[in-house]
Amino acid sequence: MHDTDAQGNEFFKCDYCLRPWSEDRPMVEGHRGSLVCSSCLTVAYAEVVNAGVSTAPPAGATCAMCLEARKDPHWQSPTRPEAFICLRCIKQSARVLEKDAESGWQRPGRGSDSP
């Protein structure tokens, strides 16, 4: 999300935790400036993709990243209950962030210390 009342890095905030962008918190951008930070993406991926835990969004709710009302599994932000990210956007964001070598981000379960 873009915080129009803020400047610098504070302008870019994760839609799910509201923390601002920083060098150690890379983000992936969705439609209309929506953002998911690496920390929230890690939790969403671990819960929805790896563990199969998901939240059904209320009728009419849309994914903050793609702006679509999808029926597939979603992750709901514990900080902002109105913010959801769908399975498709979780996987797509994971691919994008993983390709960014500077981020150092890896999908949960893919690290060298994984079983």
C-alpha positions in Angstrom: 0.0 0.0 0.0 1.1 3.5 -0.5 0.8 5.7 2.6 0.3 9.2 1.1 0.8 10.8 4.4 4.4 9.4 4.7 7.7 10.0 2.9 10.7 8.0 1.9 10.5 4.3 2.8 7.5 4.9 5.0 5.5 5.6 1.9 5.7 1.9 0.9 3.9 -0.4 3.5 3.0 -4.0 3.4 -0.8 -4.4 3.1 -0.7 -7.2 5.6 1.5 -5.9 8.5 1.7 -2.2 7.7 5.5 -2.3 8.2 7.4 0.0 5.8 9.8 -1.2 3.1 13.5 -1.6 4.1 16.6 -3.2 2.7 16.0 -6.2 5.0 12.3 -6.4 4.2 11.9 -6.7 0.4 8.4 -6.6 -1.0 6.5 -7.8 -4.0 4.0 -5.4 -5.6 0.6 -6.4 -6.8 -2.1 -4.5 -8.5 -2.7 -0.8 -7.8 0.3 -0.6 -5.5 -0.6 -3.4 -3.1 2.5 -4.9 -1.4 3.4 -8.0 0.5 6.6 -8.1 2.5 9.0 -11.0 2.7 8.0 -11.7 6.3 4.2 -11.9 5.6 4.9 -13.9 2.4 7.0 -16.4 4.4 4.1 -16.9 6.9 1.5 -17.1 4.2 3.5 -19.6 2.2 4.3 -21.8 5.2 0.6 -21.9 6.3 -1.3 -22.1 3.0 1.1 -24.0 0.7 3.1 -26.1 3.1 0.6 -26.8 5.9 -2.6 -26.5 3.9 -4.1 -24.1 6.4 -6.2 -21.4 4.9 -9.0 -18.9 5.6 -12.1 -18.5 3.5 -12.6 -14.8 2.8 -16.0 -13.3 3.5 -18.3 -13.1 0.5 -17.3 -10.3 -1.7 -13.7 -10.0 -0.2 -10.9 -9.8 -2.7 -7.2 -10.6 -2.6 -5.3 -7.4 -1.9 -2.6 -8.4 -4.5 -4.7 -9.4 -7.6 -8.0 -7.7 -6.5 -10.0 -10.8 -7.5 -12.6 -12.7 -5.5 -11.1 -16.1 -5.9 -12.4 -19.4 -4.4 -8.9 -20.9 -3.8 -7.3 -21.0 -0.4 -6.3 -17.6 1.1 -4.1 -16.3 4.0 -5.6 -13.7 6.2 -3.4 -11.1 7.9 -3.5 -11.4 11.7 -2.8 -7.7 11.9 -5.3 -6.5 9.3 -8.2 -9.0 9.2 -9.6 -7.3 6.0 -6.4 -8.1 4.1 -6.2 -11.5 2.2 -3.8 -13.0 -0.2 -4.9 -15.8 -2.5 -3.0 -19.0 -3.1 -2.2 -18.0 -6.7 -0.7 -14.7 -5.5 1.3 -16.4 -2.7 2.9 -18.7 -5.2 3.5 -16.0 -7.8 5.0 -13.6 -5.2 7.2 -16.4 -4.0 8.6 -17.0 -7.5 9.2 -13.2 -7.9 10.9 -12.7 -4.6 13.0 -15.9 -5.0 14.3 -14.7 -8.3 15.6 -11.5 -6.7 19.1 -12.7 -5.7 19.6 -9.6 -3.5 16.6 -10.4 -1.3 18.1 -13.8 -0.2 14.5 -15.0 0.3 13.7 -18.7 0.0 10.4 -20.4 0.1 9.8 -22.0 3.5 10.9 -25.6 3.3 13.4 -25.0 0.6 16.3 -23.8 2.7 19.5 -25.7 3.2 18.4 -26.6 6.7 15.2 -28.1 5.5 14.6 -31.8 6.0 
